[in-house]
């Protein structure tokens, strides 16, 4: 049961972090993206992967270790 709760909390944290980081990327692109008349594929790919990698990092570095550290004995 504890593993199921940890999985659900990790997925919820991932969803919230991904949504927030995606909104930040959209705001940043609308703010600074107008400078580029034709952005390179590398820049666009980096902007696309930023929310995914950020959300995965947040879950891997904060959520999962906290569940493992506070796991009931």
ChimeraX attribute file (.defattr): number of C-alpha atoms within 10 A of each C-alpha:
attribute: neighborCount
match mode: 1-to-1
recipient: residues
	/A:1	6
	/A:2	10
	/A:3	11
	/A:4	9
	/A:5	11
	/A:6	17
	/A:7	15
	/A:8	12
	/A:9	16
	/A:10	20
	/A:11	15
	/A:12	13
	/A:13	18
	/A:14	22
	/A:15	16
	/A:16	13
	/A:17	20
	/A:18	20
	/A:19	15
	/A:20	14
	/A:21	18
	/A:22	20
	/A:23	13
	/A:24	14
	/A:25	16
	/A:26	14
	/A:27	12
	/A:28	12
	/A:29	14
	/A:30	11
	/A:31	10
	/A:32	9
	/A:33	14
	/A:34	10
	/A:35	10
	/A:36	8
	/A:37	7
	/A:38	8
	/A:39	11
	/A:40	9
	/A:41	9
	/A:42	9
	/A:43	9
	/A:44	12
	/A:45	10
	/A:46	11
	/A:47	16
	/A:48	14
	/A:49	11
	/A:50	16
	/A:51	21
	/A:52	18
	/A:53	14
	/A:54	16
	/A:55	21
	/A:56	19
	/A:57	14
	/A:58	17
	/A:59	21
	/A:60	14
	/A:61	11
	/A:62	13
	/A:63	18
	/A:64	15
	/A:65	12
	/A:66	13
	/A:67	17
	/A:68	11
	/A:69	8
	/A:70	8
	/A:71	11
	/A:72	7
	/A:73	3
